[in-house]
Structures are given as C-alpha cells and as structure tokens.
Amino acid sequence: MAKIKKGDLVQVITGAKQDRGGDRGKQGTVLEVLKDSDRVVVEGVNFVTKHTRVGQSARGSREGGIETVEAPIHISNVALVDPETKKPTRVGHRVEQVEKDGVTKTVRVRYAKKSGKDL
C-alpha cells in the first residue's frame, strides 16, 4: 500500500535550505505519483526550465519558448504532513471494519503517527 498518494500534503525533508536556493522545508500537494521510478511531482517544488519547440498539438498551434515546470522528486525525500500539527510525520496503517449497505468489510486505513520532532 502506498504511503503517499495524489492530493496529499507533503513537505520536502532533504536538499538545500530555502535561503540557499533549495526546496527543503517547502510544503505542497502531490500532483502525480510515478510508481515505476518511485518519484512524486509536488506543486511548487523542484522547478526546472524547459525549452519547447514551436509545433502543432492536437488542439491547435503551440507556442515555443522557455517555461518552468515541476520536475519529479524521489519519494524518500518527502514526508507526509500531519493535518493537525502541520509538521512532517510518519505514516502507519491500521485495519478497520467498515459497514456499507449492511455488509461489513475489512480495510486498511492510513493514519499519521505522532509528529514530535521535525523530521
């Protein structure tokens, strides 16, 4: 079961600090999870400049030029943010019984463990 999913609020825990031009400490939501390469794309983190050529797309003409986009970051470099304390935390799973339309089903549910000290 994946610990980080699309739409989760995560914080970058490694790399250069923000005062040195890095992304450590920044928080953002996960836009995409790339399972094959164990990477995630986080909104507002790890911007790269991309040079695009003038060409045609399926919906019409496309302008060329320089644009900045978010690049993937390894999943081990981000931590899930606890919704209560707004600090990075570890993720656990627990088994719960869920009843829907009279049928009881056993499911695994993610939960944020206690976040004492910053990771």
C-alpha positions as a printed NumPy array, in Angstrom:
array([[  0.   ,   0.   ,   0.   ],
       [  1.4  ,   3.386,  -0.982],
       [  2.276,   5.755,   1.818],
       [  1.963,   8.901,  -0.309],
       [ -0.914,   9.391,  -2.717],
       [ -2.098,  12.035,  -5.151],
       [ -3.579,  15.024,  -3.331],
       [ -1.609,  14.527,  -0.103],
       [  0.108,  17.464,   1.582],
       [  3.842,  16.7  ,   1.817],
       [  6.997,  18.512,   2.929],
       [ 10.476,  18.245,   1.401],
       [ 12.851,  16.932,   4.085],
       [ 16.182,  16.799,   2.205],
       [ 18.269,  19.021,  -0.03 ],
       [ 19.467,  22.589,   0.242],
       [ 17.689,  25.003,   2.568],
       [ 15.459,  27.704,   1.132],
       [ 17.886,  30.515,   1.989],
       [ 20.452,  28.774,  -0.241],
       [ 18.037,  28.375,  -3.154],
       [ 16.814,  24.875,  -2.312],
       [ 13.439,  23.369,  -1.547],
       [ 13.924,  21.861,   1.939],
       [ 11.028,  22.805,   4.217],
       [  8.602,  23.659,   1.407],
       [  5.144,  22.131,   1.564],
       [  2.884,  21.337,  -1.37 ],
       [  0.261,  18.912,  -2.629],
       [  1.18 ,  15.857,  -4.673],
       [  0.12 ,  16.32 ,  -8.3  ],
       [  1.276,  12.941,  -9.616],
       [  2.833,   9.713,  -8.316],
       [  5.223,   7.87 , -10.654],
       [  5.216,   4.324,  -9.241],
       [  7.735,   2.826, -11.66 ],
       [ 10.506,   5.26 , -10.665],
       [  9.403,   5.908,  -7.031],
       [  9.004,   9.641,  -7.645],
       [  6.34 ,  12.253,  -6.987],
       [  5.561,  15.615,  -8.582],
       [  4.852,  18.209,  -5.886],
       [  3.135,  21.526,  -6.572],
       [  5.539,  24.46 ,  -6.19 ],
       [  8.647,  22.314,  -5.596],
       [ 11.657,  21.432,  -7.809],
       [ 11.07 ,  23.831, -10.693],
       [ 13.103,  23.267, -13.864],
       [ 13.301,  25.32 , -17.054],
       [ 12.025,  23.53 , -20.127],
       [ 12.736,  24.722, -23.663],
       [  9.882,  23.884, -26.038],
       [  9.961,  23.989, -29.786],
       [  7.235,  25.656, -31.85 ],
       [  4.94 ,  22.953, -33.155],
       [  1.407,  21.776, -33.506],
       [ -0.53 ,  19.882, -30.887],
       [ -3.802,  18.013, -31.216],
       [ -5.825,  21.053, -30.081],
       [ -4.177,  23.63 , -32.294],
       [ -0.973,  25.614, -32.52 ],
       [  1.568,  25.551, -29.723],
       [  3.93 ,  28.337, -28.89 ],
       [  7.578,  27.647, -28.308],
       [  9.777,  29.22 , -25.711],
       [ 11.028,  28.747, -22.185],
       [  8.649,  27.572, -19.487],
       [  9.135,  26.44 , -15.903],
       [  7.532,  23.191, -14.764],
       [  7.681,  20.995, -11.672],
       [ 10.048,  18.045, -12.025],
       [  9.663,  14.742, -10.145],
       [ 11.391,  14.317,  -6.776],
       [ 12.211,  10.974,  -5.149],
       [  9.55 ,   9.746,  -2.756],
       [ 12.095,   9.247,   0.042],
       [ 12.847,  12.984,   0.036],
       [  9.318,  13.979,   1.076],
       [  7.275,  13.271,   4.212],
       [  3.529,  13.372,   4.719],
       [  2.325,  16.372,   6.754],
       [  0.211,  15.725,   9.847],
       [ -3.1  ,  17.6  ,   9.326],
       [ -3.314,  18.612,  12.992],
       [  0.209,  19.881,  13.713],
       [  1.234,  20.83 ,  10.132],
       [  4.594,  19.079,  10.704],
       [  6.106,  16.189,   8.732],
       [  5.247,  12.793,  10.179],
       [  5.472,   9.079,   9.541],
       [  2.588,   7.112,   8.09 ],
       [  1.037,   3.991,   9.585],
       [ -1.715,   1.6  ,   8.602],
       [ -4.41 ,   0.051,  10.738],
       [ -7.179,  -2.408,   9.991],
       [-10.727,  -1.171,  10.446],
       [-14.155,  -2.667,   9.966],
       [-16.298,  -0.591,   7.59 ],
       [-20.   ,  -1.252,   7.193],
       [-21.682,  -0.243,   3.961],
       [-25.209,  -1.279,   2.97 ],
       [-25.291,  -3.9  ,   5.709],
       [-22.041,  -5.561,   4.555],
       [-19.029,  -5.453,   6.871],
       [-15.685,  -5.145,   5.116],
       [-12.132,  -5.117,   6.494],
       [ -9.96 ,  -2.337,   5.026],
       [ -6.529,  -0.891,   5.721],
       [ -6.582,   2.817,   6.565],
       [ -3.656,   5.258,   6.582],
       [ -3.078,   7.443,   9.607],
       [ -0.447,   9.983,  10.629],
       [  1.68 ,   8.846,  13.554],
       [  2.598,  11.333,  16.29 ],
       [  4.932,  14.016,  14.986],
       [  7.046,  15.034,  17.936],
       [ 10.213,  16.488,  16.477],
       [ 10.718,  17.762,  12.928],
       [ 11.995,  15.066,  10.59 ]])
